[in-house]
Amino acid sequence: MASVPLENRPSGFRLKSLGRRLEVRMLLLALVIAVALSLLSPYFLTRANVFNMLDQSVVIGIVAVGMTFVILTGGIDLSVGSVAGLTGIILGLAVQQMPIPAAIAVAVAAGGGIGLVSGVLIAFFGLAPFVVTLGVMAIGRSLAYILSGQTAISNIPMGMQDIVYTNVFGVPSNVLFLVVLYALAWAYLTYTKGGRTIYAVGSNKEAARAAGLNTLFYSILPYVLSGALSAVAITFSISQLLSADPLMGNAMELDAIAAVVIGGASLYGGRGSMIGTLIGVFIMVMIRNGLNLMGVSPFWQGSAIGTIIILALLVERLLSARAAR
């Protein structure tokens, strides 16, 4: 029997199919959290706090884009935090010697180069992503301390603040950059051969190779993007603080992985989306912001985030199993 196009099926069926989409379920979860926090704190939905949450989403949101690419291939990148710290120090040193755009380019190139090394070791030599990126994490943090002389670099030019505090049609430039980045990443994964290949690598690498796809290149590319975007993310952070510290990016990898997983991506690869990741980022930021507004101790916030991650995984597993029946 020929299949009936979705648009020609009964509305009840279309609604049921729509409800099965990961992005829709995550969006509903985000709305529930937003409503709950707005009831618990009258300051949550104020204009100032909304813009504050958007600003807080930028750094982790940028890193989560690269992490999404990596996880879609079935890999993991534990080095993003230390790469951010190291490239932040490189940026802080470079900006003393050259124009700001050139210094940023050097830092981003350094991040991409570190990701290239990780990608080659993983994809070409077949080393475990967890082990490789764990090693790079240790090396990156060590080099950050060595290059900085174990101290923060504070004489950052004031011109760096223009990267963050310039408004475009009333929208802060860093928030606009985040939106454009997610739109481009979503379009790449959805409409290009490269995007489809990344999904294929994560779903079944051997089948993708047998189909003639360039699995080596598209297994390395996500790590290059992850490293480069870590440098981009820390650039925004340095632009706000006008300081580069070797401790910058500490535990960033945990937040990035959590955002991707909460957004519905599978750690086994082949499933996930940029829309889901963006929703995951907003969920993380909303929870932290709401807990701060309610005066919850920072020591308890980690427990709250961890619980939500586990519940998100459990609910997604149960819903996916039910949808597969």
LOTIPA-648590 format. One record per residue (C-alpha): residue in one letter; x, y, z. Coordinates in nm, 3 decimals. Example, Ala and Ser with C-alpha at 12.3 -4.5 7.8 and 13.67 -1.06 7.14 Angstrom:
2
+------+---------+---------+---------+
| code |    east |   north |      up |
+------+---------+---------+---------+
|    A |   1.230 |  -0.450 |   0.780 |
|    S |   1.367 |  -0.106 |   0.714 |
+------+---------+---------+---------+
This chain:
325
+------+---------+---------+---------+
| code |    east |   north |      up |
+------+---------+---------+---------+
|    M |   0.000 |   0.000 |   0.000 |
|    A |   0.135 |   0.340 |  -0.097 |
|    S |   0.211 |   0.570 |   0.193 |
|    V |  -0.008 |   0.874 |   0.241 |
|    P |   0.175 |   1.210 |   0.258 |
|    L |   0.175 |   1.363 |   0.605 |
|    E |  -0.009 |   1.674 |   0.492 |
|    N |  -0.296 |   1.459 |   0.354 |
|    R |  -0.340 |   1.256 |   0.669 |
|    P |  -0.600 |   1.333 |   0.940 |
|    S |  -0.521 |   1.630 |   1.164 |
|    G |  -0.511 |   1.403 |   1.470 |
|    F |  -0.237 |   1.196 |   1.309 |
|    R |  -0.038 |   1.508 |   1.218 |
|    L |  -0.061 |   1.638 |   1.574 |
|    K |   0.051 |   1.303 |   1.710 |
|    S |   0.347 |   1.296 |   1.472 |
|    L |   0.438 |   1.653 |   1.562 |
|    G |   0.427 |   1.566 |   1.930 |
|    R |   0.683 |   1.295 |   1.872 |
|    R |   0.944 |   1.541 |   1.745 |
|    L |   1.229 |   1.593 |   1.988 |
|    E |   1.232 |   1.968 |   1.938 |
|    V |   0.862 |   2.001 |   2.019 |
|    R |   0.894 |   1.801 |   2.339 |
|    M |   1.198 |   2.002 |   2.450 |
|    L |   1.022 |   2.330 |   2.367 |
|    L |   0.723 |   2.226 |   2.579 |
|    L |   0.962 |   2.143 |   2.864 |
|    A |   1.125 |   2.485 |   2.829 |
|    L |   0.785 |   2.657 |   2.841 |
|    V |   0.685 |   2.462 |   3.152 |
|    I |   1.010 |   2.562 |   3.324 |
|    A |   0.963 |   2.927 |   3.221 |
|    V |   0.606 |   2.936 |   3.355 |
|    A |   0.709 |   2.770 |   3.681 |
|    L |   1.000 |   3.009 |   3.737 |
|    S |   0.787 |   3.313 |   3.653 |
|    L |   0.540 |   3.204 |   3.922 |
|    L |   0.819 |   3.152 |   4.174 |
|    S |   0.992 |   3.484 |   4.103 |
|    P |   0.824 |   3.806 |   3.984 |
|    Y |   1.155 |   3.922 |   3.835 |
|    F |   1.203 |   3.625 |   3.601 |
|    L |   1.012 |   3.759 |   3.300 |
|    T |   1.116 |   4.122 |   3.332 |
|    R |   1.278 |   4.276 |   3.026 |
|    A |   1.610 |   4.325 |   3.203 |
|    N |   1.625 |   3.963 |   3.318 |
|    V |   1.526 |   3.825 |   2.976 |
|    F |   1.814 |   4.016 |   2.815 |
|    N |   2.038 |   3.898 |   3.096 |
|    M |   1.949 |   3.536 |   3.020 |
|    L |   2.009 |   3.588 |   2.649 |
|    D |   2.350 |   3.732 |   2.731 |
|    Q |   2.427 |   3.435 |   2.957 |
|    S |   2.333 |   3.198 |   2.674 |
|    V |   2.593 |   3.326 |   2.430 |
|    V |   2.917 |   3.164 |   2.549 |
|    I |   2.778 |   2.821 |   2.633 |
|    G |   2.550 |   2.838 |   2.328 |
|    I |   2.843 |   2.889 |   2.090 |
|    V |   3.039 |   2.601 |   2.244 |
|    A |   2.729 |   2.380 |   2.228 |
|    V |   2.714 |   2.423 |   1.849 |
|    G |   3.052 |   2.260 |   1.809 |
|    M |   2.966 |   1.995 |   2.067 |
|    T |   2.649 |   1.910 |   1.871 |
|    F |   2.851 |   1.840 |   1.557 |
|    V |   3.086 |   1.616 |   1.755 |
|    I |   2.811 |   1.423 |   1.934 |
|    L |   2.618 |   1.372 |   1.610 |
|    T |   2.915 |   1.169 |   1.482 |
|    G |   2.912 |   0.957 |   1.797 |
|    G |   3.212 |   1.135 |   1.949 |
|    I |   3.269 |   1.354 |   2.253 |
|    D |   3.490 |   1.655 |   2.317 |
|    L |   3.600 |   1.699 |   2.677 |
|    S |   3.862 |   1.957 |   2.582 |
|    V |   3.642 |   2.255 |   2.494 |
|    G |   3.685 |   2.422 |   2.833 |
|    S |   4.063 |   2.404 |   2.836 |
|    V |   4.081 |   2.497 |   2.467 |
|    A |   3.873 |   2.804 |   2.551 |
|    G |   4.108 |   2.889 |   2.836 |
|    L |   4.421 |   2.840 |   2.623 |
|    T |   4.292 |   3.034 |   2.322 |
|    G |   4.174 |   3.308 |   2.558 |
|    I |   4.531 |   3.348 |   2.681 |
|    I |   4.656 |   3.342 |   2.320 |
|    L |   4.407 |   3.616 |   2.237 |
|    G |   4.509 |   3.818 |   2.541 |
|    L |   4.876 |   3.801 |   2.440 |
|    A |   4.815 |   3.853 |   2.068 |
|    V |   4.596 |   4.159 |   2.115 |
|    Q |   4.895 |   4.335 |   2.274 |
|    Q |   5.094 |   4.297 |   1.952 |
|    M |   4.844 |   4.325 |   1.665 |
|    P |   4.502 |   4.467 |   1.571 |
|    I |   4.200 |   4.313 |   1.742 |
|    P |   4.062 |   4.134 |   1.431 |
|    A |   4.400 |   3.975 |   1.361 |
|    A |   4.438 |   3.866 |   1.725 |
|    I |   4.093 |   3.706 |   1.719 |
|    A |   4.181 |   3.527 |   1.394 |
|    V |   4.497 |   3.389 |   1.555 |
|    A |   4.304 |   3.261 |   1.857 |
|    V |   4.031 |   3.100 |   1.643 |
|    A |   4.293 |   2.941 |   1.418 |
|    A |   4.469 |   2.803 |   1.726 |
|    G |   4.142 |   2.654 |   1.851 |
|    G |   4.070 |   2.501 |   1.512 |
|    G |   4.424 |   2.363 |   1.496 |
|    I |   4.388 |   2.194 |   1.835 |
|    G |   4.058 |   2.045 |   1.719 |
|    L |   4.229 |   1.923 |   1.400 |
|    V |   4.491 |   1.735 |   1.604 |
|    S |   4.217 |   1.572 |   1.813 |
|    G |   4.014 |   1.485 |   1.504 |
|    V |   4.306 |   1.325 |   1.324 |
|    L |   4.402 |   1.117 |   1.627 |
|    I |   4.041 |   1.001 |   1.663 |
|    A |   3.932 |   0.953 |   1.302 |
|    F |   4.257 |   0.856 |   1.128 |
|    F |   4.438 |   0.664 |   1.402 |
|    G |   4.122 |   0.525 |   1.561 |
|    L |   4.188 |   0.643 |   1.916 |
|    A |   3.899 |   0.674 |   2.160 |
|    P |   3.743 |   1.027 |   2.160 |
|    F |   3.707 |   1.023 |   2.538 |
|    V |   4.076 |   0.948 |   2.594 |
|    V |   4.210 |   1.185 |   2.328 |
|    T |   4.004 |   1.485 |   2.433 |
|    L |   4.071 |   1.412 |   2.799 |
|    G |   4.444 |   1.429 |   2.722 |
|    V |   4.401 |   1.748 |   2.520 |
|    M |   4.203 |   1.894 |   2.809 |
|    A |   4.496 |   1.840 |   3.045 |
|    I |   4.751 |   1.973 |   2.795 |
|    G |   4.543 |   2.280 |   2.712 |
|    R |   4.494 |   2.383 |   3.073 |
|    S |   4.864 |   2.331 |   3.144 |
|    L |   4.969 |   2.546 |   2.847 |
|    A |   4.723 |   2.817 |   2.951 |
|    Y |   4.900 |   2.845 |   3.287 |
|    I |   5.245 |   2.838 |   3.127 |
|    L |   5.173 |   3.102 |   2.861 |
|    S |   4.998 |   3.334 |   3.109 |
|    G |   5.266 |   3.304 |   3.376 |
|    Q |   4.996 |   3.174 |   3.616 |
|    T |   4.822 |   3.511 |   3.619 |
|    A |   4.535 |   3.685 |   3.444 |
|    I |   4.603 |   3.917 |   3.151 |
|    S |   4.413 |   4.234 |   3.232 |
|    N |   4.545 |   4.498 |   2.991 |
|    I |   4.295 |   4.414 |   2.717 |
|    P |   4.216 |   4.709 |   2.484 |
|    M |   3.883 |   4.880 |   2.550 |
|    G |   3.795 |   4.836 |   2.184 |
|    M |   3.723 |   4.469 |   2.254 |
|    Q |   3.400 |   4.572 |   2.428 |
|    D |   3.253 |   4.681 |   2.095 |
|    I |   3.220 |   4.313 |   2.007 |
|    V |   2.964 |   4.268 |   2.285 |
|    Y |   2.811 |   4.607 |   2.359 |
|    T |   2.722 |   4.713 |   2.004 |
|    N |   2.348 |   4.693 |   1.934 |
|    V |   2.200 |   4.600 |   1.597 |
|    F |   1.835 |   4.708 |   1.570 |
|    G |   1.821 |   4.703 |   1.949 |
|    V |   1.964 |   4.351 |   1.976 |
|    P |   2.308 |   4.306 |   2.139 |
|    S |   2.564 |   4.197 |   1.881 |
|    N |   2.665 |   3.886 |   2.078 |
|    V |   2.304 |   3.763 |   2.093 |
|    L |   2.260 |   3.835 |   1.722 |
|    F |   2.578 |   3.640 |   1.648 |
|    L |   2.441 |   3.343 |   1.843 |
|    V |   2.115 |   3.345 |   1.647 |
|    V |   2.293 |   3.370 |   1.311 |
|    L |   2.537 |   3.094 |   1.409 |
|    Y |   2.255 |   2.855 |   1.499 |
|    A |   2.068 |   2.940 |   1.180 |
|    L |   2.375 |   2.863 |   0.968 |
|    A |   2.454 |   2.543 |   1.157 |
|    W |   2.091 |   2.428 |   1.127 |
|    A |   2.086 |   2.501 |   0.754 |
|    Y |   2.415 |   2.316 |   0.703 |
|    L |   2.297 |   2.004 |   0.885 |
|    T |   1.955 |   2.010 |   0.720 |
|    Y |   2.021 |   2.101 |   0.358 |
|    T |   2.379 |   2.008 |   0.267 |
|    K |   2.549 |   1.683 |   0.176 |
|    G |   2.804 |   1.748 |   0.451 |
|    G |   2.530 |   1.773 |   0.711 |
|    R |   2.369 |   1.450 |   0.596 |
|    T |   2.710 |   1.281 |   0.598 |
|    I |   2.767 |   1.384 |   0.961 |
|    Y |   2.437 |   1.221 |   1.057 |
|    A |   2.531 |   0.913 |   0.853 |
|    V |   2.869 |   0.884 |   1.025 |
|    G |   2.699 |   0.888 |   1.363 |
|    S |   2.427 |   0.642 |   1.261 |
|    N |   2.647 |   0.382 |   1.090 |
|    K |   3.000 |   0.477 |   0.991 |
|    E |   3.072 |   0.159 |   0.798 |
|    A |   2.752 |   0.190 |   0.597 |
|    A |   2.834 |   0.554 |   0.522 |
|    R |   3.182 |   0.453 |   0.403 |
|    A |   3.038 |   0.176 |   0.187 |
|    A |   2.802 |   0.433 |   0.032 |
|    G |   3.104 |   0.631 |  -0.087 |
|    L |   3.078 |   0.913 |   0.166 |
|    N |   3.395 |   1.087 |   0.288 |
|    T |   3.370 |   0.963 |   0.644 |
|    L |   3.728 |   1.059 |   0.734 |
|    F |   3.684 |   1.428 |   0.652 |
|    Y |   3.344 |   1.453 |   0.820 |
|    S |   3.471 |   1.272 |   1.129 |
|    I |   3.753 |   1.527 |   1.167 |
|    L |   3.556 |   1.841 |   1.075 |
|    P |   3.337 |   1.844 |   1.392 |
|    Y |   3.643 |   1.856 |   1.618 |
|    V |   3.791 |   2.144 |   1.416 |
|    L |   3.463 |   2.333 |   1.448 |
|    S |   3.444 |   2.253 |   1.820 |
|    G |   3.792 |   2.391 |   1.884 |
|    A |   3.739 |   2.702 |   1.672 |
|    L |   3.402 |   2.780 |   1.829 |
|    S |   3.551 |   2.740 |   2.177 |
|    A |   3.789 |   3.022 |   2.085 |
|    V |   3.503 |   3.232 |   1.946 |
|    A |   3.302 |   3.180 |   2.265 |
|    I |   3.585 |   3.285 |   2.496 |
|    T |   3.641 |   3.592 |   2.278 |
|    F |   3.295 |   3.719 |   2.378 |
|    S |   3.368 |   3.645 |   2.743 |
|    I |   3.701 |   3.832 |   2.733 |
|    S |   3.533 |   4.123 |   2.555 |
|    Q |   3.295 |   4.163 |   2.849 |
|    L |   3.550 |   4.120 |   3.127 |
|    L |   3.850 |   4.281 |   2.951 |
|    S |   4.057 |   4.010 |   3.114 |
|    A |   4.192 |   3.671 |   3.010 |
|    D |   4.240 |   3.418 |   3.288 |
|    P |   4.395 |   3.070 |   3.252 |
|    L |   4.100 |   2.932 |   3.452 |
|    M |   3.848 |   3.055 |   3.194 |
|    G |   3.628 |   2.783 |   3.050 |
|    N |   3.660 |   2.560 |   3.354 |
|    A |   3.386 |   2.290 |   3.343 |
|    M |   3.251 |   2.441 |   3.019 |
|    E |   3.252 |   2.096 |   2.860 |
|    L |   2.997 |   1.973 |   3.114 |
|    D |   2.753 |   2.255 |   3.040 |
|    A |   2.794 |   2.208 |   2.664 |
|    I |   2.736 |   1.833 |   2.678 |
|    A |   2.440 |   1.883 |   2.912 |
|    A |   2.279 |   2.136 |   2.676 |
|    V |   2.315 |   1.901 |   2.379 |
|    V |   2.179 |   1.602 |   2.570 |
|    I |   1.889 |   1.799 |   2.720 |
|    G |   1.814 |   1.912 |   2.364 |
|    G |   1.746 |   1.551 |   2.269 |
|    A |   2.072 |   1.442 |   2.104 |
|    S |   2.189 |   1.084 |   2.145 |
|    L |   2.538 |   1.029 |   2.287 |
|    Y |   2.560 |   0.730 |   2.051 |
|    G |   2.544 |   0.964 |   1.752 |
|    G |   2.317 |   1.007 |   1.453 |
|    R |   2.033 |   1.185 |   1.635 |
|    G |   1.992 |   1.545 |   1.744 |
|    S |   1.942 |   1.892 |   1.603 |
|    M |   2.060 |   2.249 |   1.639 |
|    I |   1.711 |   2.360 |   1.737 |
|    G |   1.709 |   2.105 |   2.017 |
|    T |   2.054 |   2.217 |   2.134 |
|    L |   1.947 |   2.582 |   2.141 |
|    I |   1.643 |   2.489 |   2.351 |
|    G |   1.873 |   2.287 |   2.578 |
|    V |   2.096 |   2.593 |   2.624 |
|    F |   1.798 |   2.808 |   2.717 |
|    I |   1.673 |   2.545 |   2.963 |
|    M |   2.013 |   2.537 |   3.134 |
|    V |   2.033 |   2.916 |   3.154 |
|    M |   1.673 |   2.954 |   3.274 |
|    I |   1.723 |   2.707 |   3.556 |
|    R |   2.044 |   2.870 |   3.676 |
|    N |   1.896 |   3.217 |   3.648 |
|    G |   1.577 |   3.117 |   3.829 |
|    L |   1.769 |   2.953 |   4.111 |
|    N |   1.979 |   3.267 |   4.150 |
|    L |   1.667 |   3.485 |   4.165 |
|    M |   1.524 |   3.260 |   4.435 |
|    G |   1.845 |   3.284 |   4.636 |
|    V |   1.934 |   2.916 |   4.606 |
|    S |   2.293 |   2.845 |   4.706 |
|    P |   2.530 |   2.787 |   4.411 |
|    F |   2.632 |   2.462 |   4.579 |
|    W |   2.278 |   2.327 |   4.526 |
|    Q |   2.253 |   2.446 |   4.167 |
|    G |   2.479 |   2.171 |   4.041 |
|    S |   2.250 |   1.914 |   4.199 |
|    A |   1.948 |   2.074 |   4.029 |
|    I |   2.115 |   2.077 |   3.687 |
|    G |   2.235 |   1.718 |   3.727 |
|    T |   1.890 |   1.598 |   3.827 |
|    I |   1.730 |   1.767 |   3.527 |
|    I |   1.987 |   1.611 |   3.292 |
|    I |   1.914 |   1.263 |   3.425 |
|    L |   1.537 |   1.319 |   3.412 |
|    A |   1.562 |   1.455 |   3.057 |
|    L |   1.751 |   1.142 |   2.949 |
|    L |   1.504 |   0.914 |   3.126 |
|    V |   1.195 |   1.084 |   2.983 |
|    E |   1.346 |   1.090 |   2.634 |
|    R |   1.433 |   0.722 |   2.653 |
|    L |   1.081 |   0.631 |   2.767 |
|    L |   0.915 |   0.848 |   2.503 |
|    S |   1.142 |   0.720 |   2.226 |
|    A |   1.072 |   0.359 |   2.322 |
|    R |   0.698 |   0.427 |   2.324 |
|    A |   0.711 |   0.604 |   1.985 |
|    A |   0.903 |   0.311 |   1.834 |
|    R |   0.621 |   0.064 |   1.913 |
+------+---------+---------+---------+
